[in-house]
């Protein structure tokens, strides 16, 4: 029962992505061709909202549902892994026209060809799990 709130947040998030056209292949294509501000506006709004809420959580000492303080772990300064990982992520995003989150929304919206993408994403995650200890982090 306590996981129902996550289900409802996920459904709300899916509706927002559909209504904002963030799952539209055409909008993603426009973004990668630098023809429209639409997707950059959505991504920028998400980043700004995340930064604001993180700052509010620090200032007001918000806690998680389990009563723990919200902490952001420090990351190392290496940039190469972020450039390589981001490039692979962006290439996949450009090829299929969706980042991982909206894949579920696309299947739920009736785009059945995205079942192949979902299976490939799950398989890729499984393979990463097998190779994780051998990869540089």
PyMOL commands that set and color helices and strands:
alter all, ss='L'
color gray80, all
select helices_A, chain A and resi 4-19+25-32+38-59+80-96+100-108+114-134
alter helices_A, ss='H'
color red, helices_A
deselect
rebuild
show_as cartoon
